[in-house]
Amino acid sequence: MLEGGQIVCVAQAPSQRSMRMFTEVGQRTLPYCTAVGKAIMANMPRDDVRNLLERTGMPAHTETTITTARGFVNALTGRPSMATR
């Protein structure tokens, strides 16, 4: 869930498959760098997404991390953008 500008894991269901994601209940992450965060923000008004990202920041984790609110919103909407970083 989104709480205070961060994604908080509130529950976890174990998988019987060999490929699984590990996260801890209570773990907090910035929403722009998680699949859950992106799914939540895809359903938010774009102005709210921009405001959230500008408030929390978007530090790069890899060479391809989107680090601007504009680039992130463009990626969410499927619009190509040259200004993603």
Backbone as ProteinMPNN parsed JSONL, in Angstrom:
{"seq_chain_A": "MLEGGQIVCVAQAPSQRSMRMFTEVGQRTLPYCTAVGKAIMANMPRDDVRNLLERTGMPAHTETTITTARGFVNALTGRPSMATR", "coords_chain_A": {"N_chain_A": [[0.836, -1.173, 0.0], [0.325, 2.364, -0.438], [1.822, 4.679, 1.593], [2.471, 7.608, 3.209], [4.15, 8.533, 1.129], [5.645, 6.329, 0.482], [5.935, 2.87, -0.535], [4.529, 0.309, 1.294], [4.937, -2.912, 2.408], [2.355, -4.942, 3.308], [1.457, -7.505, 3.565], [2.222, -10.934, 2.752], [2.148, -13.59, 0.481], [3.084, -16.911, 0.414], [4.87, -18.652, -2.19], [4.711, -21.596, -4.184], [6.302, -22.003, -6.288], [9.519, -22.058, -7.96], [10.589, -19.63, -8.761], [10.427, -16.684, -7.176], [9.5, -13.712, -5.38], [11.168, -11.985, -2.814], [10.248, -10.325, 0.025], [9.852, -8.363, 2.961], [7.288, -8.137, 5.397], [6.248, -4.961, 6.289], [8.402, -3.719, 5.16], [9.688, -0.835, 3.542], [9.706, 1.113, 0.573], [10.636, 3.427, -2.025], [8.103, 4.492, -4.278], [8.529, 4.7, -7.102], [10.371, 2.846, -7.941], [9.457, 0.246, -7.779], [7.444, -2.541, -8.774], [4.884, -2.755, -7.673], [4.507, -0.145, -6.723], [4.535, 1.271, -9.151], [2.247, 0.194, -10.354], [0.255, 1.112, -8.613], [0.586, 3.907, -8.883], [-0.035, 4.19, -11.566], [-2.732, 4.329, -11.605], [-3.349, 6.681, -10.418], [-4.165, 10.232, -10.354], [-2.312, 12.171, -12.697], [-1.097, 14.61, -11.869], [-0.947, 14.212, -9.115], [0.863, 12.087, -9.038], [3.185, 13.319, -10.077], [3.61, 15.292, -8.088], [4.062, 13.662, -5.813], [6.425, 12.27, -6.587], [8.213, 14.388, -6.916], [8.344, 15.274, -4.33], [9.361, 13.075, -2.861], [11.685, 12.363, -4.185], [13.927, 10.823, -6.622], [16.23, 8.872, -6.691], [18.877, 7.418, -8.648], [19.169, 3.957, -9.266], [20.22, 2.243, -11.065], [21.845, 2.409, -14.314], [19.741, 2.836, -16.018], [17.61, 3.809, -14.591], [14.727, 5.74, -14.266], [14.741, 9.092, -13.535], [13.309, 11.437, -13.351], [10.251, 13.15, -12.715], [8.67, 13.821, -14.9], [9.649, 12.11, -16.949], [8.96, 9.67, -15.767], [6.12, 9.772, -15.62], [5.597, 9.901, -18.364], [6.539, 7.345, -19.096], [4.705, 5.765, -17.689], [2.372, 6.309, -19.084], [2.965, 5.31, -21.51], [4.09, 6.902, -23.429], [6.74, 7.765, -25.524], [9.79, 9.28, -24.478], [12.444, 11.559, -24.633], [13.528, 12.726, -22.485], [13.951, 11.2, -20.013], [15.715, 10.935, -17.964]], "CA_chain_A": [[0.0, 0.0, 0.0], [1.043, 3.629, -0.44], [1.668, 5.36, 2.872], [3.483, 8.623, 3.458], [5.082, 8.652, 0.019], [6.39, 5.091, 0.298], [5.192, 1.621, -0.632], [4.732, -0.504, 2.486], [4.454, -4.288, 2.258], [1.485, -5.228, 4.455], [1.202, -8.946, 3.634], [2.958, -11.723, 1.767], [1.635, -14.946, 0.283], [4.179, -17.767, -0.055], [4.691, -19.293, -3.485], [5.258, -22.949, -4.309], [7.151, -21.997, -7.481], [10.933, -21.797, -7.681], [10.843, -18.21, -8.987], [9.562, -15.903, -6.293], [10.023, -12.452, -4.888], [11.281, -11.952, -1.366], [10.093, -9.023, 0.683], [9.43, -8.521, 4.351], [6.156, -7.327, 5.822], [6.734, -3.753, 6.939], [9.458, -3.109, 4.351], [9.291, 0.399, 2.856], [10.507, 1.508, -0.571], [10.055, 4.516, -2.815], [7.178, 3.852, -5.221], [8.916, 4.737, -8.51], [11.304, 1.766, -8.277], [8.864, -1.057, -7.501], [6.31, -2.875, -9.638], [3.66, -2.412, -6.943], [4.406, 1.317, -6.742], [4.163, 1.694, -10.501], [0.845, -0.19, -10.577], [-0.577, 2.04, -7.839], [0.651, 5.244, -9.468], [-0.675, 4.178, -12.886], [-4.155, 4.618, -11.403], [-3.484, 7.965, -9.714], [-4.103, 11.409, -11.236], [-0.927, 12.481, -13.07], [-0.559, 15.684, -11.021], [-0.611, 13.606, -7.82], [2.089, 11.308, -9.245], [4.292, 14.273, -10.173], [3.833, 15.888, -6.757], [4.649, 12.63, -4.952], [7.799, 12.01, -6.998], [9.033, 15.573, -6.637], [8.494, 15.362, -2.87], [10.157, 11.972, -2.319], [12.938, 12.215, -4.912], [14.043, 9.653, -7.478], [17.643, 8.553, -6.897], [19.166, 6.352, -9.615], [19.657, 2.68, -8.738], [20.968, 1.657, -12.179], [22.04, 3.364, -15.407], [18.486, 3.056, -16.743], [16.566, 4.299, -13.688], [14.091, 7.01, -14.608], [15.003, 9.953, -12.378], [12.513, 12.659, -13.395], [8.805, 12.919, -12.649], [8.15, 13.904, -16.267], [9.994, 10.86, -17.613], [8.193, 8.595, -15.148], [4.73, 9.874, -16.078], [5.592, 9.492, -19.771], [6.675, 5.887, -19.134], [3.43, 5.187, -17.23], [1.346, 6.488, -20.112], [3.414, 4.672, -22.735], [4.597, 7.887, -24.379], [8.201, 7.826, -25.536], [10.327, 10.571, -24.07], [13.899, 11.657, -24.644], [13.941, 13.327, -21.212], [13.566, 10.315, -18.924], [16.688, 11.026, -16.883]], "C_chain_A": [[0.88, 1.235, 0.0], [0.757, 4.348, 0.868], [2.815, 6.356, 3.046], [4.53, 8.739, 2.368], [5.925, 7.418, -0.225], [5.436, 3.921, 0.12], [5.55, 0.796, 0.599], [4.143, -1.884, 2.21], [3.64, -4.63, 3.502], [1.15, -6.713, 4.599], [2.026, -9.641, 2.562], [2.353, -13.108, 1.706], [2.772, -15.804, -0.249], [3.84, -18.426, -1.381], [5.306, -20.693, -3.446], [6.211, -23.04, -5.495], [8.588, -21.637, -7.118], [11.288, -20.325, -7.88], [9.891, -17.413, -8.12], [10.272, -14.634, -5.847], [10.102, -12.523, -3.371], [11.134, -10.524, -0.886], [9.617, -9.295, 2.103], [8.232, -7.624, 4.635], [6.714, -6.154, 6.623], [7.833, -3.044, 6.162], [8.905, -1.911, 3.596], [10.258, 0.699, 1.723], [9.847, 2.691, -1.257], [9.242, 3.907, -3.949], [7.631, 3.81, -6.671], [9.785, 3.542, -8.915], [10.776, 0.389, -7.9], [7.684, -1.293, -8.446], [4.99, -2.503, -8.967], [3.443, -0.897, -6.957], [3.967, 1.836, -8.097], [2.704, 1.363, -10.789], [-0.095, 0.757, -9.838], [-0.592, 3.41, -8.503], [0.036, 5.316, -10.86], [-2.149, 4.529, -12.788], [-4.406, 5.915, -10.634], [-3.549, 9.104, -10.727], [-2.643, 11.807, -11.465], [-0.318, 13.591, -12.219], [-0.169, 15.156, -9.648], [0.685, 12.794, -7.915], [3.292, 12.252, -9.285], [4.628, 14.874, -8.815], [4.51, 14.9, -5.809], [6.127, 12.416, -5.294], [8.722, 13.194, -6.734], [9.285, 15.711, -5.135], [9.448, 14.291, -2.326], [11.529, 11.843, -2.966], [12.988, 10.905, -5.678], [15.516, 9.32, -7.719], [17.821, 7.375, -7.862], [19.698, 5.118, -8.895], [20.482, 1.943, -9.783], [21.146, 2.748, -13.226], [20.744, 3.7, -16.12], [17.339, 3.521, -15.854], [16.021, 5.63, -14.183], [14.185, 7.898, -13.367], [14.276, 11.287, -12.425], [11.038, 12.304, -13.355], [8.204, 12.927, -14.056], [8.42, 12.601, -17.024], [9.195, 9.69, -17.081], [6.743, 8.604, -15.625], [4.635, 9.476, -17.546], [5.696, 7.977, -19.902], [5.373, 5.206, -18.694], [2.369, 5.237, -18.316], [1.736, 5.86, -21.441], [3.892, 5.635, -23.795], [6.117, 7.868, -24.36], [8.666, 9.228, -25.156], [11.839, 10.519, -24.114], [14.399, 12.149, -23.288], [13.525, 12.453, -20.036], [14.52, 10.396, -17.755], [16.891, 12.453, -16.47]], "O_chain_A": [[2.045, 1.171, 0.39], [-0.398, 4.597, 1.214], [3.986, 5.977, 3.029], [5.693, 9.019, 2.661], [6.833, 7.448, -1.056], [4.287, 3.963, 0.559], [6.726, 0.606, 0.91], [2.98, -2.001, 1.822], [4.162, -4.611, 4.616], [0.622, -7.136, 5.627], [2.469, -9.022, 1.595], [2.077, -13.728, 2.733], [3.37, -15.46, -1.269], [2.679, -18.721, -1.664], [6.298, -20.93, -2.757], [6.863, -24.068, -5.681], [8.841, -20.994, -6.1], [12.203, -19.823, -7.227], [8.677, -17.466, -8.314], [11.494, -14.519, -5.935], [9.205, -13.059, -2.721], [11.831, -9.624, -1.355], [9.047, -10.348, 2.389], [8.173, -6.487, 4.168], [7.542, -6.332, 7.517], [8.165, -1.898, 6.464], [7.792, -1.958, 3.072], [11.471, 0.563, 1.877], [8.65, 2.931, -1.093], [9.654, 2.901, -4.526], [7.16, 2.955, -7.421], [9.922, 3.255, -10.104], [11.56, -0.542, -7.718], [7.013, -0.349, -8.862], [4.081, -1.992, -9.622], [2.327, -0.427, -7.176], [3.129, 2.733, -8.186], [1.997, 2.164, -11.403], [-1.125, 1.159, -10.378], [-1.654, 4.01, -8.671], [-0.375, 6.392, -11.295], [-2.752, 4.974, -13.764], [-5.538, 6.208, -10.247], [-3.046, 8.966, -11.842], [-1.835, 11.782, -10.537], [0.863, 13.521, -11.878], [0.827, 15.598, -9.073], [1.502, 12.808, -6.994], [4.295, 12.016, -8.611], [5.797, 14.953, -8.438], [5.432, 15.27, -5.083], [6.977, 12.384, -4.404], [9.883, 13.011, -6.368], [10.331, 16.213, -4.725], [10.25, 14.569, -1.434], [12.443, 11.275, -2.368], [12.201, 9.992, -5.427], [16.002, 9.472, -8.84], [17.006, 6.452, -7.882], [20.564, 5.217, -8.027], [21.336, 1.122, -9.446], [20.665, 3.868, -13.057], [20.65, 4.744, -16.765], [16.203, 3.616, -16.32], [16.788, 6.545, -14.484], [13.76, 7.504, -12.281], [14.579, 12.182, -11.636], [10.624, 11.279, -13.896], [7.324, 12.122, -14.36], [7.522, 12.054, -17.664], [8.791, 8.812, -17.843], [6.201, 7.562, -15.992], [3.694, 8.787, -17.937], [5.011, 7.384, -20.735], [4.983, 4.187, -19.264], [1.564, 4.316, -18.452], [0.952, 5.867, -22.39], [4.084, 5.241, -24.945], [6.723, 7.947, -23.291], [8.016, 10.224, -25.473], [12.445, 9.54, -23.679], [15.582, 12.0, -22.978], [12.814, 12.921, -19.147], [14.176, 9.967, -16.654], [17.681, 12.728, -15.567]]}, "name": "protein", "num_of_chains": 1, "seq": "MLEGGQIVCVAQAPSQRSMRMFTEVGQRTLPYCTAVGKAIMANMPRDDVRNLLERTGMPAHTETTITTARGFVNALTGRPSMATR"}
